[in-house]
Amino acid sequence: MSLNTEEALSFGLIPRMHRGIFAMNELPDLDDLVQVGLFNILEERDVQIRGYPVKFDIDVCVLFSANPATYNRSGKVIPQLKDRIGTTVVTHYPRERELGLQITAEQARADGLDELDDRYPVLVPRFMAEVVEQMAVVARQSKWVDHASGVSARFSIANYKTMVSSARRRAILLAGRGEPTPAVPRISDLAHFHASAMGKLELDMMGTHQMTESQVLDAIMAQAVGEVFAEYVDQHGLGEIAEIFAKGVRIEVGDMLPSAHYAELLKRVPPAWDKAFEVNAAEDPAVRASCVEFVLAGLWAGERISRGVRHGRVEYEM
């Protein structure tokens, strides 16, 4: 068969989508000549093949996506194509934390993370999920983050997966030492979040004043913990806990510390143990350990006590 015959034609993707939907990601990255071909399809509703006497109508819905910063600033979408796009839908970050929580949990599961793994299940307390989501909210409002580039939607998802994975790791390694199941994530499980968060936000180089990305992430986490903590815990009694720490008490916690040890640790700070019941009244040792760490982190975020990280463990003191 001669290549000059119509029977030798190989139609492209869009003609094959006749009476269908054709979706195209990152529209601004397309070459100008390709964009010209697209706006001709949108305007004329037909396909012509250069060099052949072929022209046929096409009924197709074409969907484009583009990063708003790239779309508006670089001008890589040619004006003629912009003019022929029928409707533009501008998406946004979740306005409510509740919706963000739902999206993060669903996407984490879609990526293969199953909290309800049969051998090592993980129960994520609501306040821990809220801390992870609030970190993204704080990052999007932060003066240290470039708002034009924004914060990746993967920021919360990656941090959530890191938190759950750390809790499951503890359950696996401490399985022979009586660690209860399901595993319950703690604030110390977020000690590893730098690895999952870096690269998912762009720093404002003018606003950071020489702050490293790691320092910005620590500041974001502290603010998020403080804001969620204020929603769960009454401020009454926090001063008493801070006074106990001021007498030289030190509490060391960590992601590999067995849950049962927290009751012994907090004997030196009984009000902190009692305060944890305001967060969650469950008696389960794993839940209690998570609540205790949340209270300690909340005191640190409120600058009532200080903390230091040493050999993978977090030490709280005055």
Secondary structure, 3 states (H helix, E strand, C coil): CCCCCHHHCCCCHHHHCCCEEEEECCHHHCCHHHHHHHHHHHHHCEEECCCCCCEEECCEEEEECCCHHHHHHCCCCCHHHHHHCCCCCCCCCCCCHHHHHHHHHHHHHHCCCCCCCCCCCECCCHHHHHHHHHHHHHHHHCCCECCCCCECCHHHHHHHHHHHHHHHHHHHHCHHHCCCCCECCCHHHHHHHHHHHCCCECECCCCCCCCCHHHHHHHHHHHHHHHHHHHHCCCCCHHHHHHHHHCCCCEEEECCCCCCHHHHHHHHCHHHHHHHHHHCCCCCHHHHHHHHHHHHHHHHHCCCCEEEEECCEEEEEC
